[in-house]
Amino acid sequence: MKIKFSSGIALLAMLASCSVKRESVSKYVDPNIGTAHSRWFFYTPAAVPYGMAKLAPSTNGHYGNASGWEAVGYDTRQNSIEGFVHFHEWQVGGVSYMPTTGTLKVRPGDLEGANTGYRSKFDRKNQVAEPGYYKVLLDDYKITAELTATKRVGFQRYTFPKNELSHIILDIGNKQGESGDVTDAGIKMIDDTHFEGFVSTYPKYVKIYDPQGKVDMFFYGEISKKPASISSFAGDNVKENSTSATGKGAGLVLNYQTTDNETIEIKTGLSYTSIANAKNNFTTEATGLSFEQAKAKAQQTWEQQLGKITVEGTDEQNKTKFYTGLFHALLGRGIASDVNGAYPKHGGLTGQLPAQTDKNLKAEFINTDAIWGGFWNITQLWSLSYPEWYGSFVNTQLQLYKDKGWFGDGVANSEYVSGVGTNFVGLAVAGAYNVGIRNYDVNLAYEAVKGNEFNYKNRAVGSGKMDTKAFLDHGYVPFLDQTGRDFVTDSTGSNFSGSHTLEYSYSAFAAAQMAKAMGKTDDYNKLIKYSNGWRQIFNPQNKLMQPKRANGSFIEKFDPYQPWRGFQEGNAVQYTFYVPQNPAGLIDAIGKDNFNKRLDSIFTVSEKLGFGGGKTIDAFAGINSIYNHGNQPNLHISWLFNFSGKPWLTQKWTRLIGQEFYGTEPIHGYGYGQDEDQGQLGSWYVINALGLFDVKGFTDLRPIVELGSPLFDKATITLGNSKTLTIETKNNSKDNVYIQSATFNGAPLDNCWLYRDELMKGGKLIFIMGGQPNTAWGTKTPPPSAQ
């Protein structure tokens, strides 16, 4: 769908062209891409990068979802809007507003069928979605709704028709998205134009992984016009001339008589710690700020952040994919700390972040899902151009470690909401350390990283890795049968024993490199031994990873295509390539020729299915296939040819994945309705299109960067150290995907990799491209495999 752009982006484009002679990059972002079967936190156009306030329309948000993680919120296949919601994070959702006219209804109503509630139909031709701004016409009421935000304040503007019965419904007491049922809520007017309140929820994943926890949301709001009257409600019970409401289903209705085209604005300060801090966030960020000013500021912020990487070329579709991917990368997580450094601790308590004097290194506390697979996308992008967010991720996890004794596999307001149960936080922290991001106590960080690999006594369920003892005892995780049980992991093993063995081997390698860097030789020797755990489950007969029982025997009735039996969200064919810490060792075990033939044929077959789950709209559509780009465990595989002597196959297949798996449509965006998990698939597209990647996720003692097939004629990257890297291609085209030769700062580049510290000095990478592989280029010295 071709989306419309407002005067705000047009103005930014004009200003950009006048001042720095380049076009606006924001205009290439289309937030509507991939909005079929998308997650709660995916579609939030009215936000700033990593903001707490993430405003979006909701088509089905109050329905929640049975599994606690599924697609919910906004779906391009649904044609009515039930409200505009402020909080959108993993397991966190709430505070919905809806403008209406006519007879008052206080329930959202059914998605399909008769008008049973206050929701309204809308036509997407009357919808505008841009970075930092959203606008739509509500057909049932002829009201135009607009949304924008600062970091912690949501702005809504409604343009009403002439009507004696106009309303703004502040629906705070109903569940939203993944949040689970509201357990308590309260809202009250504190004067004619200001209100405040709170919402408490008990999300499903909190219930499972941190049962004593809860998720609280607080708000303080201002209306631009005093209501003619105010009603309150709880469920269907409406009270006239009432200015407060409490409990489940609570809300207020602001009643007006409006003139034609009359606008009413609402600004809402948000916080996860207290109403007082919501008010302070509001005062600091929004005092005297109009909707139009907030919108311009948000879009200026997006332009600046997206503009850290500029790409040039004639293919507009590729630019749309690139900048939409970068948009999702910078949107996928959100801050949870207030302007004064307060942050939510476990069980409704409030913590205070340490004072930080260096503004450039100031770390925020961020709400975050697991980093599962994030080392093959988001952390590489962070460390390239956005190191402040990598630093915030590490600082957040270290704060959790200090508060709770363990890293969190997934986190919502400091509550453990484990997503996959394997906890790669230590690996991500080691990667940050190895690339030089160290705005934290490095000794504390190492203590926590080591503890994540070795400690298991009284380990919190929500920190994952509940089979750590089994891995340490056996050198692999023994297989447990699933009969009558799902997702079983304990001190004796796991029914995901195959994938856990591979994952723990990789994270042990990362911790080993950090130990080595810090001179901890004994720890290094122990950890590097465990990094070879993958060899224990490699079956030399079938050349596949095959789970083992505690007695050392491979499991029987083994089907390498069967997902879930021994392998989480995948199968043995996919996971056999999961040895990123030692590709050379895996290639040698399989045999180089066999490795190359097998991997190449996997991509040849997978191309017919769009490198994922075909055209099936389902997050798990590809888990029983031989390659599934729609899920994290597969994201490094196409880059392994750089280690196996055929870098031209990495160039070929990475280019084709970007071309086929990624689309520019609401349904074909990231596969077909597959899981764009907090910007991970978007991040992969960005770094892949730049032709820069590291299979090891920068966990090496001296990290490297592998080279692929740069997509654009020219890319100019503002590096995290403020230096500039330019990547140019000559003779580039859709068919000319193969590197013929390359230079870096004028010197011939004969390898398909270089050390990251050299790349980060900046300068110019130039690639000469061609339509046929140059099988001599990049093969002399393969990337270092084991450091």
N, C-alpha and C positions, 0 to 999 in steps of 0.2 A: 504494500500500500504506500502510495506517495503521501507523505504527511506535510501539513502546512506549517510554515514558520512565521512567528510573530515579528512585529517591528523591532522587538528587543534584540533578536539575533541578527536581523538585518543591520541594525545600528552598530552592533558590535563588529560585524564584518566590515562595515564602512570605516569605522574607527581603526580597526586593525590594518586595513589596507593603507590608510593615510599615515599611520605612525611607523609600522615596521614592514610595509610592502608585502604583506602576505594575507591570504584569505582566511576567513573564519573557519576553524575546524569543527566547531560545534554543529554547524549546519549538516554535517555528515552523520550525526548521531540520530538514529531512529529507535526510540525506546519501545516502539510497537513490535519490533522484530522479536520473534520467539515467545509471543504472549499466549500461545496455546499451551495449556497444561503447564503453566509456569508457577514457580514457588512463591510463597507469601512475600518474600523480601525482594523478588526479582523486578517487579514493575512499580517503581517509585520515582517517576520523573521529577516531581517537585521536591528536590533535595539538593544539597551541596555535597561534594565528595566526603564520604564517611561521616555524614551528618547524623545527629540523633533524630532530628525532625525529618521524616521521610513520608511525604504526603502522596496519596494516590487514590484514585477511584477504586471502589470495590464492587465487583459484580456478585460475589458469592461468599464474602468474608465471614458473615455471621454463621454460616453453616459449619465452620470448623472442618476437621477431617479426622476420620476414625483412627488412622495410624499415627497422627501427630506430626507428620512431615510432608504429606502429599501436597499436590498442587491445590492452591486455594488463594482467593483474593481477587485477581483480575484475570479473565479469560477472554481472548479475542472472539471466541465462538458464542459468547453470551451478550445479550443486547439490552440489558437494563442495569442501572447503577443503584446500589442501595445506600451509598454514603461515601464520604471522603475521610480516610483514616490517617492518623498521625504517626503511630508507632508501627514499624515494620522491621522486625529482626527475627532471627532464628528463635522460635518458641515465644516471641514477644509480639503482641499486637493489641491495639486498643485505641479508644477515644475517636469516635466517628461522629461527623457532623453531616447533616443533610438539610438543604433548603427546600421548602415545599410551598404550595398554595392550596387553598380550598379547605375542605373538611380535614381536620387533623387526624392523622394516623400515627401511632407511636411504635409500631413494629415494622421491621424492614420488609416483611412479606416474602412470598414465594418467588423463586427465580423464574418459573414458568407459570403460565395460566393467568387467571383474573388478577386484577389489582387488589391484592390482599393486604398491602402495606404501603409504606411511603416511598418505596423504590420507584424509579422513573426509567422509561425507555429512552434510548439515545441512538443517534445515527453517527457512525464513525466519520462520516464526511464533515461533521461538525465538531470534531475532536482535534485538538492540537497537543502534541506531546514533544517536548524539547528538554534538553538538560536544564534543570532548574525551574521548569514551568509546565503547567498542564491547564487545559481549558476544554470545556465541553458544554453543549447545550442540552439541558434536561427537557426532553420533548413534552412530557406530561405536564410540566409546570411553566414551560417557556422561560426558564431561569438559566442564565449563563453562570457557570461555576468556574472559578479560576483558583489555582493553587501555586504557591511558591514557598520558599523557606530560607532561613539562615541556618547556622549549625544546630541550634537548639530551639528555634521558634518556628512554628508553622503559621503561614499566612493563607487565609481564604478570602476571596472576594466574590460576592454574589450580585448579579444584576437582575433585578426583579421586574416583572410586568406590573402594570397597575392592578392592585388587588387589595380588597379589604381584609382578606384572610391569608396573609403571608406569614410563614413560620421559618425559624431555624431550629432544627432538632439537634440537641446535644446528647447523643446516645452513647453513654459511657459504660453502662452496666451489662452489655451483651458481649459474648465472646467474639473475638476477631482473629481470623487466620489460624495460626498454630498455637494460640495462647491458651487454649482450653477454657473451661467455664470460668466466669468471673466468680470469685468467692466473696468479694466485698467491693463496694464502690460508694462514692459520695461526691456530690456536687452542690454548690450553693453560690448564689449571688452575694457579693460582699459590698456592692453599691450598685448604682444604676447601670453601669457599663462594665463592671469587672466581675469575674467569677473564678472559682478555684475548686479543685477536687482531686480525687485519687481513684485508682483502679487496682485491685489485687487479683491475681490469677494463679492458677496451679496447673501449668502446662503438663501434658502427658509425659514428656521426657524428664521434667523435674520430678514428677511423681515416681518415675522408674529409677532415676540415677541419683537424686538428691532429695529424698522424701520429706525432709524437714525444711526444705527450701520453699520459696515463693517468688513471684515476680510482681513487683509493685511499679506502678506508673503514676506520676504526679503531674498536675498542670495548673497553670494560672493564665487566664485569658482576658482579653479586652475587646469589646464590641464598639464599632465606630458610631452607633446610634442607639440611644436608649429605647428598649422595647416598649410598646404600648401596654403590654401585660406579659406576665410570665406564668407558665404552667409547669408542674412537675409530674413525673410519672414513674411508676415501678411496675414493669410488666404492662398489662392493659389498664391498670388503675391510674387515671389521670386526675390531678387536683388542679383546679383553677386558682389563680392568684396565689401561687405557692412558689417560693424561691429556693427551695432546697429539696434534695432527694437522696436517699441512701439505700444501700443493699443491691442485690442482684437485680438487673433490669432497670437500674435507675437512670434518670435523665431529666433534662430541662427542655422546655420549648419556649423560645423567644418569639413573641407574636407581634406583628407589625401591620400597619396599613401602608402599602407602598405605592408610590407614583410610578409612571411608566419609565423604565430604564433607570430606576433608582438603585444605587449600589450601597451595599453594606459590607464592611470588612470585619474580619475577626482575626486577631493575632493571639497565638497560644504558646506560651513558654512551657517547655517540657523538662522533666527531670525524672531520674530513677531513684532519687534519694529523699526528697521532701517537697512539699508545697513551697516552703520558703526558698529553696534552691530553684524551683521552677520559676518563681517570681524574680529571683536574682538573675537567672538566665535571660528572662524576658527583658528586664530592665537594662541589662548590659548589651544585649544584641538588638533590641527592637524599639527602644524608646525613641519616639519621634520618627520612626521609619515607616513610610507608607508602603502599600502593596507594590506599587510600581517601582519604588526605590529598592525594595527587597528583591524583586524579580531581576532588576538590572544588576544588582550586586551578585546574586546567585549565578547569573549567566556569565558575568565577568569572571567569577571564580572558575567556572567550568572551562571557559575559554583559555584561561591561564594554565590550568592543570592539564587539560587535554593537549594544549599546545606545547607541552614539554617534549612531545614527539610529533614532528611534522613530516608528512609523507607527500611525495609528488609523483604524479603519473596521470595518464589519461583515462584510466578505468574508474569511473565514479562508483561502481558497485563495490569494488575492492576497498575504496576509501570508506564507504558506508559500513562494511563489515569491520574494518579496522577500528574506526572511531566509536562504533557502537560497542565493540568488544572492550575497548579501553574505558568507555563510559561504565560498563558493568563491572569492570575491575575496580574502578574508583568509587563504586556505589555499594558493592556487595556486603560490606561490613559497616558498622556504625559506632560512633563514640557513645560511651555510657557515663562519662565523667562530666561534671558541671564546670562552669567557668571558674569556680573557686577551687577546683581540684577534688571536690567530694565525689565519691564513687560508691556504687551499691555493693555492699558485702553480703555474705550469706545470711539468710533468714531475716531480711528486712533491716539489717544493721547498715550503718554508713561508715565508710572509711575515708581517709584523706591521703591523696597521693603526695609523695615527697615533693618539697619545693624544688623547682628547677629554674635555674638562673639563665640558662642559654635558651633563648626563644626558639632557635632553629632546631634544638634537640628536644624540645618539650614533648613529653609522651602523654598521650591520652589513654584512658582505660577504654577498651573497646569490647563490645559484645561480639562474640565470634563463635561460629560453628567450628568443627574440627578442621585441622589443616591437612586432612587426608588427601594426598595427591597435590596439595598446594605448592610443593617444592618443584613441580613441573610446570608451573605457570605463575601464580601470584607472587611468590617470594622472589622469583627471578625478575619479574617486572618491578617489584618494590626495590630490589637492590640495584636495578639499573637506573631508575629515575625518581623513585619515591621512597628513599630510605627512611624518612620520618615515620612512615606507616609500618615498615618492618620493625623499627625501634619501638613503636607503640605496641605492636603485637607481643614482642619479647617482654617489654615492661609489664604488660597486662598479665602475662603468664607468670612472671616472677612475683608479682603482687599476690596472685592466687596461691603460689607456692608458699609465700610467707604467711598468708592468712589461713590456708587450709592444709598445707603440708604436701600437696601434690599439684602437678600441672592438671589442667582440665582438658579432656579430649574434645569437648564442646562446652561452651559457656553461654548462659543467659543471666545477666545481672549477678555474676559470681556463682550462680548455681550450676552444678554439673548437669549438662544435657548431652551426654555422650552420644555421638552419632554412629560411630563404627566400632568403638571399643579397642582400638589399637594404639592411639595416642602417639602421634608423630611430632609432638611439640618439641621434644628434646632434639630431634633431627633438625627442625626449623631453627631452633636457637643456635645449634652448632653451625648451621649455615650462615646465620647472621654474624656470628663471631668470626668465621673464616673469611667473610667478605669485608670485615672491618667495621661493622655496625656494632658499637659497644657503648651506647649511652645508658649503661646499667652496671650494676655490681657484677663484674665478670666472675669473681670467685663464687658468689651466690649462684650465678647462672650455671657454672660447672657442677656445683653441688646438686642442683636440681636436675640437670641433664643426666648425671651419673645415677642419681636416685631413680629416675624414670626408667633406666635400663636394668638396675640391679635390685631395687627395693620392692618387696611384695608383702611384708608383714603389715596387717591392718590397712592394706591398700583400699582406698575409697573406690567403690564400684564405678562412680562417674569419671574417674581418672583413666579408666580403661586398663588394658594389659593385665587382666586378672589371671592370666596364665603365665606370668613372668617366671614363677617358680618352676613350672614345668619346662619352660624353655631353658632355664639355667641348669636344671638337673639333667636334661637329655641332650641339650644342644640343638634341639628342635622341639616343636610343640606336638605332643601325641594327639592322634585323632580320637574324638569321642563321637559315638553314634548319636543320631538325633531322634531315635525312636520315641515318639510322643512328646518331644521337646524341641523348641526352636532356639537357635542362637545361644547355645550352651558354652560358656567359657568359665573355667575355674582353675584351681591350683594344679589340677592333674592333666589339663589339656583343653581342647576346644573342638567343636565341630567345624570350625574354620581353621583347622590346624595348618593346612597347607599355606594359605595366604598369610597367616600370622607368623609362621616360621620365616617366610620370605621378608615380611615387613620388619620383624625384629632383627633379622640379620642386617638389613639396610640401616636401621636406626643405630645398631651397635657400631657399625662402621663410622657413622657420622660422629657419634660420641667419642669413638677412638681417635678421630682426627683432632677433635677439640682437646682431648687429653694430651695428645702428642704436642700440640701447639703450646700447651701450658706446662710442658715438661713433666707430666705425670706418667712416667714410663710403665709402671706396674699396671695402672689402670688401662693404658693403651694395649698392653699385651693381652690382658683378659678380654677386652672388648673386641679386639681384632680377631681373636679366636672365635668369638660368637658371631662375627660377621660372616663366617663361613658356614653358618647353619643351613644355608640353602643346599649345600652339597649332601647333607644327610637325607634330604627328601628327593634328590634327583635320581630318577630310575635310569640306570645306564642301558637297560634293555629297550625301553620305548622312547628314551631321550626326553622324558617329560617330568615335570614336578608331580609327585604322587604322594599323598599323605601317608604317614606311617602311624602304626599303633605304638603303644608304650613298649611292647616287646621287640620292636625293631622291624616288624614285618609290614610291607606295603598293604594298603587296604585292598580288599578283594572287590570283584564286580565293578571295576574302575572304568568309568566312562569319561574320557577327557573333555567332552563337550557339556557335561552335566554341571550346571551352576549350583552354588550353595553347598554342595557336598564337599567339604574341605576348603572351599574357596568363597570368600565373601564377595557378593555382587559380581561374580565372574566364574570362570572355569579353568581347568588345568592348561588348556591350549593358550589362553590369554596369559595366565600367571607364570607359565614357564619362562617368559622373558623378563620376569621381575627379579633381576639381579643387577640393578643399576650401579651398585658399588663395585662390581667386578665384571664388566661385560666380557673382557678377554677370557676370564675363567669360564664363563658360561659358553662362549663361542668354542673354546677348546673342548669343553665337555660334550657339546653336541656335534662338533666337527665343523670347520669353517664352511666347507662347501654345502653341507647339509643345512647349516644355520642359514646361510644366505638363500638357498633354494626354498626352504620352508617359510622364512619370513617374507620373501618376495611373493611367494604364491599366496600367502595369507592376505596380503594387500591386493593382489590381483583379484581374488575372490571377493574380498570385502568392498572393493570399489563398486561392484554391482549392487550392494546394499547401502550405498552412500556412506560407507565406513562406520556404520552404526547399526541401528535397528530397522533399516529400511524406512518405510513411510508409516510405521506404526506409531501412534501418538501414545508414548508410554516411557517413563523415565528408565525402566528396566528392559526396554525393547531389545537391547543387544547383548544381554548378559550370557546368553547361551551360544553366541556366535563366536567366530574365531578372532575377531577384532571389534572393539566397541569404543569408538572415540567419545561416545556420550557418557563415559564413566572414567573415573580417575586412574584405575590400575593400568590402563593402556596408553597413557598419554606420552610416554617416553619411547615407545617401541619403534616408531618410525625413524628415530634418530640413531638407532643402534648400528645401522650400516656404516656409519663413520668409524666404528670400532672393528668392523669385519672386512675392511679392505674394499668396500664398494660405496664410497660416499655419494656417488651419483644416484644411488637408489634412495638415499635419504633426501636428496634434492628433488627427485621425482615424486616420491610419495608424500612428503610434507607439503609440497605445492598442491598436489591433487586433493589432499584432505582439506586444505583451506578452501579449495574451489568447490568441492562437492558436499562435504558435511555441513559447512556453514552456508546459510542463505540470508536473504534480505526480506523475507516474508514473515508475517505473524506466525504461521504454522511451521514453515521451513526456515528456522532461524539457527538453532543449535540442534542439528539433526531435525527430527520431527517430534516436537514436544518432549525432547530429552532434557536432562537436568543440568541447567546452567547454574551450578552451585556456587553462589556468592562470587561471581566473576571469574571462576576458574577457566571455563572454556573460552571466555572472551580474552582473558590474559594469554592463554595458549595461542590464540590466533594472532595477537599482537606480536609476541616474541617470535613466533614462527614466521610471520610476514617480514620481520626484520632480518631473518636468517640467523638468529642467535639463540642458543639453547644449551643447557647442560643436563645430560642424562642423570648426573649425580646430584642435581639440585644444589650445587655449590657447597657440597659437604667435604670436598677434598681439602687437604691441608693447604694446598695452593690451588684454588679452584681454576677450572678452565672454562672456556666458552667454545662450543662447537659451531661450525658454520654450515648453514643450509642454503636454501635458494631464496635470496631476497626478492620480495614481491614487487617493490616499487622502484621507479627510476632513481629516486633519491629519498633518503630519510635523514632527517636532522634530529639528533637526540640530545637533549640537555641532560647530562648525566647527574647522578646524585651528588657528585663532588663539584658540580657547577662547570665542569669542562664540557666540551661539545664533541660528539662523535657523529661523523657524516658517513652514510653508507650509500654508495652510488653503484648503479649497474649500467653497463653498456650493452647495447644489442639485446635488451630485455624485451620479452613479450610473453603472451600466454603459452606459446609453444617452446620458447627458448628458456627452459627451466634449468639447464645444466651449466655449471661453472666450468669455463674453459681455462681461466687463469684469474689470479687475484693479486692485489698489492695492499699493503698497509703502511700508510705514511711514506709511500714511494718505494718501499722495499718489496721484492717479490714474496708472496705468501704461498708456500708450497704445501703446507699442511691444511687439513680441514678443521683446524682448531688453533687456538692460541690461549695463552694464560690470561685470565681475567684481569689481573692487575695491569697488564700491558694495554688491554683494550680500554680500561678505565682512565688511561692517560689522555684519551681522546685522539682526535685526528681524523684521518680519512681512510675508509675501507673502500676499495674499488674492485668490482667484479666484472669480468667479461663473460657474457652469457652466450649460450648456443643451443641449437635444437637437438644435438646429439651428445651423448656423454663423452667427456674427456676422461677416459679410464686411467690416465696417468696422474691426473691432478689429485692431490690430497691423500695419496696412498703410501707415501714413503715412510712417514712416521705416524702411526695411529695415535689417537689421543691416549694419554697415560690412563691405565685402567685401575691399577691398585697403587695407592700412594701410602 
